[in-house]
Amino acid sequence: SGALVNIYLKFGKVKEGRVLFEEMPYRDLVLWNLMLKAYLEMGFKEEAVDLSSAFHRSGLHPNDITLRLLARITGDDSEEGRSKSFANGNVASDIRSNNQRLT
């Protein structure tokens, strides 16, 4: 089933991939990373933010890939930013904070 999610994502079928992802009883770290990356690459930042919040609630521990993806969502790709984004568990808050600094 994870392979099918990956195929959907590779062909740009992110919505279909997300449906399968949500139906899976167990989602490993690779699947979370695939979904986060697909949302970022397709420009679905709002969905990436929502998914990152769900990831934090999942109880899984991020690897370096996950931290880099979360940092891309918040716009802070420094090592400190990657750690902070996950530790805070609130990527949406980090994004709002970064956006306010830009305006």
N, C-alpha and C positions, 0 to 999 in steps of 0.2 A: 504494500500500500504506500509506503514511503517512496518507493521508486516511481509509482504513478504520480504522486505529488510532484516529484522532481521533473518528470516529463511535462506535465502541465505547465510548470513554471518556466521551463526552458523554451516552450512555445508561446510564452506570453499570456497564458491562460491563468492569470493570478487568482481570479475569483473562483474558478473551478478548483484550483489547487487548494485554496483556503477552505472550501467546503469539505474536501477530503481530509485536510489537515484537522479540521474541527471534529470530524467524525471518528478520528482515530482515538482508541482508548489510551494509548501511550504515545507520547510525542517525545522523541529523543532530541538531544541538543542539535544534531545535524539538521533535523527537520525545522526546528525553530530558526536556525541560522539561514536555511534555504528560504524560508518565508520572509524573514526580515530583509535579506539581500534582494529578493525579488521585488518587494514593495519599494525599496530604495531605488533600485535600477529602473523601475517603471514609473517612478515619480509619485508614488502614492504615499506621501509623507504622513498624512493623517492616519492611514491604516497602519503604517509602520509604528507610529506612536502608540496606537491602541494595542498592537501586538506586543510591543516592548513592555507595556504595563502588564499584559497577561503573562508574559514570560517571567517577569519578576514574581508574580503571584504563584507561578508553577512550582517553585521550590527547587528548580534546577540551578546548578552553579554554572555561570558563564565561563567559556574558555576565551582565549585571546581573540578569536574570530568574533564571538558574540560581543565582546567589549568594544571592538573596533566598529561593529555595525551600530551598536547603541550610541557610540560617540558620533558617528556620522549623522544619526538622527538628531542629536542635540547640537551638532555643529562644533563640538569641542573634541578634537582627535588627539589631544595631548594624553600622555599616560595618566596624569592626574584626573583629567576630564573623564576618561574611560572608567576609572575606578569610582569616581564620584557619582557618575550617572547611574551605575548599578547600585552602589551603596545607598543612594537616596531612594532608589526604587520609584522615582517619579520623573520619567523622561519628559512627560508633557510639561511639567513645571520647569524643567531645565530649558526646554525649547522656548517657552514664553519668556523666561528670563533673558535668554540670548537675544530674542527678537526685540525686546524692550531696549536693550543696550544699543541695537542698531538704529533705532528710530529716535 
